[in-house]
């Protein structure tokens, strides 16, 4: 019974879980930001391609 109570009061596992959740949240934010930047970068290169094609056609 004493070992069970020690296990219940132990907070080291809880801290590890909290750090894991924080790391997962940071990963989601990084993935979302990278996706948004990638989409915008594609639009920039498409615009450059279109402008160059228009300049060469003229």
DOTI-748293 format. One line per 3 residues: number of its first residue (from 1); for each residue x, y, z of N, C-alpha, C, O. Coordinates in Angstrom, 1 decimal. Example, Ala and Ser with C-alpha at 12.3 -4.5 7.8 and 13.67 -1.06 7.14 Angstrom:
<atoms>
1) 13.2/-5.7/7.8/12.3/-4.5/7.8/13.2/-3.3/7.8/14.2/-3.3/8.5 | 12.8/-2.2/7.1/13.7/-1.1/7.1/12.9/0.0/7.9/13.4/1.1/8.0
</atoms>
This chain:
<atoms>
1) 0.8/-1.2/0.0/0.0/0.0/0.0/0.9/1.3/0.0/0.6/2.3/-0.6 | 2.0/1.2/0.7/2.9/2.3/0.8/3.5/2.7/-0.6/3.6/3.8/-0.9 | 3.8/1.6/-1.3/4.4/1.8/-2.6/3.4/2.4/-3.6/3.7/3.2/-4.4
4) 2.1/2.0/-3.4/1.0/2.5/-4.3/0.8/4.0/-4.0/0.7/4.8/-4.9 | 0.9/4.4/-2.8/0.7/5.8/-2.4/1.9/6.7/-2.9/1.7/7.8/-3.4 | 3.1/6.1/-2.8/4.3/6.8/-3.4/4.1/7.0/-4.9/4.5/8.0/-5.4
7) 3.6/6.0/-5.6/3.4/6.0/-7.0/2.4/7.1/-7.4/2.6/7.8/-8.3 | 1.3/7.2/-6.6/0.3/8.1/-6.9/0.8/9.6/-6.7/0.4/10.5/-7.4 | 1.6/9.7/-5.7/2.1/11.1/-5.4/3.2/11.5/-6.3/3.6/12.7/-6.3
10) 3.9/10.6/-7.0/5.0/10.9/-7.8/4.6/11.7/-9.0/3.6/11.4/-9.7 | 5.2/12.9/-9.2/4.8/13.8/-10.3/5.8/13.8/-11.4/5.6/14.6/-12.4 | 6.8/13.0/-11.4/7.8/13.0/-12.5/7.2/12.5/-13.8/7.5/13.1/-14.9
13) 6.3/11.5/-13.8/5.6/11.1/-15.0/4.7/12.2/-15.6/4.6/12.3/-16.8 | 4.0/12.9/-14.7/3.2/14.0/-15.2/4.0/15.0/-15.9/3.6/15.6/-16.9 | 5.1/15.4/-15.3/6.0/16.4/-15.9/6.4/15.9/-17.3/6.4/16.7/-18.3
16) 6.8/14.7/-17.5/7.2/14.2/-18.8/6.1/14.3/-19.8/6.3/14.6/-20.9 | 4.9/13.9/-19.3/3.7/14.0/-20.2/3.5/15.5/-20.6/3.2/15.8/-21.8 | 3.6/16.4/-19.7/3.4/17.8/-20.0/4.4/18.3/-21.0/4.1/19.0/-22.0
19) 5.7/17.9/-20.9/6.7/18.3/-21.8/6.4/17.6/-23.2/6.7/18.3/-24.2 | 5.9/16.4/-23.2/5.6/15.8/-24.5/4.5/16.6/-25.2/4.5/16.7/-26.4 | 3.5/17.0/-24.4/2.4/17.8/-25.0/2.8/19.1/-25.5/2.4/19.6/-26.6
22) 3.7/19.8/-24.8/4.3/21.0/-25.3/5.1/20.8/-26.6/4.9/21.6/-27.5 | 5.9/19.8/-26.6/6.7/19.5/-27.8/5.7/19.2/-29.0/6.0/19.7/-30.1 | 4.7/18.5/-28.8/3.7/18.2/-29.9/3.0/19.5/-30.4/2.9/19.7/-31.6
25) 2.7/20.4/-29.4/2.0/21.6/-29.8/3.0/22.5/-30.6/2.6/23.1/-31.6 | 4.3/22.6/-30.2/5.3/23.3/-31.0/5.4/22.7/-32.4/5.6/23.5/-33.3 | 5.4/21.4/-32.5/5.6/20.8/-33.8/4.4/21.1/-34.7/4.6/21.4/-35.9
28) 3.2/21.1/-34.1/2.0/21.5/-34.9/2.1/22.9/-35.4/1.8/23.2/-36.6 | 2.6/23.8/-34.6/2.7/25.2/-35.0/3.8/25.4/-36.1/3.6/26.1/-37.1 | 4.9/24.7/-36.0/5.9/24.7/-37.0/5.4/24.2/-38.3/5.7/24.8/-39.4
31) 4.7/23.1/-38.3/4.2/22.5/-39.5/3.2/23.4/-40.2/3.2/23.6/-41.4 | 2.3/24.0/-39.4/1.3/25.0/-39.9/2.0/26.2/-40.6/1.7/26.6/-41.7 | 3.0/26.7/-39.9/3.7/27.9/-40.4/4.5/27.6/-41.6/4.5/28.4/-42.6
34) 5.1/26.4/-41.7/5.9/26.0/-42.9/4.9/25.8/-44.0/5.3/26.2/-45.2 | 3.8/25.2/-43.8/2.8/25.0/-44.9/2.4/26.4/-45.4/2.3/26.5/-46.7 | 2.1/27.3/-44.6/1.6/28.7/-45.0/2.7/29.4/-45.9/2.4/29.9/-46.9
37) 3.9/29.3/-45.4/5.1/29.9/-46.1/5.2/29.3/-47.4/5.5/29.9/-48.5 | 5.1/27.9/-47.5/5.3/27.2/-48.7/4.2/27.6/-49.7/4.6/27.8/-50.9 | 3.0/27.7/-49.3/1.9/28.1/-50.2/2.2/29.5/-50.8/2.0/29.7/-52.0
40) 2.6/30.4/-49.9/2.9/31.8/-50.4/4.1/31.8/-51.3/4.1/32.6/-52.3 | 5.1/31.0/-51.1/6.2/30.9/-51.9/5.9/30.4/-53.3/6.4/30.9/-54.3 | 5.0/29.5/-53.4/4.5/29.0/-54.7/3.9/30.1/-55.5/4.1/30.2/-56.7
43) 3.1/30.9/-54.8/2.4/32.0/-55.5/3.4/33.0/-56.0/3.2/33.6/-57.1 | 4.4/33.3/-55.2/5.5/34.3/-55.6/6.2/33.7/-56.9/6.3/34.5/-57.9 | 6.5/32.5/-56.9/7.2/31.9/-58.1/6.3/31.9/-59.3/6.8/32.0/-60.4
46) 5.0/31.6/-59.1/4.1/31.6/-60.2/4.0/33.0/-60.8/3.9/33.1/-62.0 | 3.9/34.0/-60.0/3.8/35.4/-60.5/5.1/35.7/-61.2/5.0/36.4/-62.3 | 6.2/35.4/-60.7/7.5/35.7/-61.4/7.5/35.0/-62.8/7.9/35.6/-63.8
49) 7.1/33.7/-62.8/7.0/33.0/-64.1/6.1/33.7/-65.1/6.4/33.8/-66.3 | 4.9/34.1/-64.6/4.0/34.8/-65.5/4.5/36.1/-66.0/4.3/36.4/-67.2 | 5.2/36.9/-65.1/5.7/38.2/-65.6/6.9/38.0/-66.6/7.0/38.7/-67.5
52) 7.7/37.0/-66.3/8.8/36.7/-67.3/8.2/36.2/-68.6/8.7/36.7/-69.7 | 7.2/35.4/-68.6/6.6/34.9/-69.9/6.0/36.1/-70.6/6.1/36.2/-71.8 | 5.3/37.0/-69.9/4.7/38.2/-70.5/5.8/39.1/-71.1/5.6/39.7/-72.2
55) 6.9/39.3/-70.4/8.0/40.1/-70.9/8.7/39.5/-72.1/9.0/40.3/-73.0 | 8.8/38.2/-72.2/9.4/37.6/-73.3/8.5/37.6/-74.5/9.0/37.6/-75.7 | 7.2/37.5/-74.3/6.3/37.5/-75.4/6.1/38.9/-76.1/5.7/39.0/-77.2
58) 6.4/39.9/-75.3/6.2/41.3/-75.9/7.3/41.7/-76.8/7.2/42.8/-77.4
</atoms>
